[in-house]
Amino acid sequence: MKDIHGFQKRANRGSEAEELVQDPHCKTYVPKRLAIRKRVEGRDLYFCRKECLAKYLEDRKAHGS
């Protein structure tokens, strides 16, 4: 199928928007399927790297939360 400009249209197979989650330590957004998930106080948190997870947990421990 061609659009009004004569270009071939591509099928949208598998091109659904990917959910992004925010790392609570560094505030970076990362695709949920690639994130490191950790359950903390009954909530699922997502991290971009193992280092951010470790730093987040260290900060919580240091601040008594």
VENHU-V933486 format. One record per helix or strand of 2 or more residues. SS is the DSSP state (H for helix, E for strand). FROM is the first residue (numbers start at 1). LEN is the number of residues. If there is no record, write none. Layout:
ss=SS from=FROM len=LEN
ss=SS from=FROM len=LEN
This chain:
ss=E from=20 len=3
ss=E from=29 len=3
ss=H from=32 len=3
ss=E from=36 len=5
ss=E from=43 len=5
ss=H from=50 len=13
